[in-house]
Amino acid sequence: MEVYNNNDGSTGKLSTSKGNQIKFLIGNEWHKADFLGYEGASEYVCSQLAKYTNIEDFVEYRIEEISINNKRYNGCVSKNYLNSNEITITADRLIKKYKNISAQDLIKSEVPLSENIQIFVNTITEITKIEDFGKKLTQLLEWDKFVLNEDRHFNNIAFIYNEVTDSFRMTPVFDNGAAFLSDIRNDYPLDSFYLTGLINSVSSKPFHKDFDTQVEACEKLYGTVLKISKDISISLSTKEELSRSYGDKIADRIVKIFEHQKFINKEMLSEENKKIT
């Protein structure tokens, strides 16, 4: 068993992400305990909703109670997506390794947003040779906007490096635990009566704090990429699983946030049928 605290899954070092979740690699599965609220529920719901999109590769999670030092936590479990001879490397570590600068230092306040995004995309493309990375990044940030994932920092954009073939590929879409206002410890209290106000207070990452502004800049550069079926929904079985593990209050809140996001992002919905994965 390997234990990590809030890292990219390859070094055991702390990342710059919001939480401090304890992660266990047991066999071929990652077990991740909740730290700030209901991260496991958000991961589970996001992976269920992703089935209604054109996202081709995403990590699927299930909810599970996790025991750590005789204490029990809610959390989630996912399969390890790495094959033999592969490691995960984050965008920040990748740029530091090949360019001797942090990803954050690429972003200049005096430079227009679109230019900062282009610099980042061009740098990653030069290093990894991944085709259409700009489109892949756009789809990821479009998804974050839809599920309100506020924690897409440069250590939550990651790549898989094959040490034998000396080649890179994108990781599946992962680490959506900060979606749906899951941080009830610090930022989005569960007893708040003004849910819409909390939704409006959520800030995005990594290029701009406003989801719409960030996505619009990406789409102007690389086009609209994400397609979401108009039939997207949180199924009754998914809601029942949320209620069993987290209680009705959290289950109802996630559903309400989802319905709000579906309504205000109607332009993202497609007439295409539900994707079967």
Summary of the structure (lengths in Angstrom):
residues: 277
radius of gyration: 18.1
end to end distance: 29.8
largest distance: 54.1
contacts: 856
relative contact order: 0.17
helix: 39%
strand: 19%
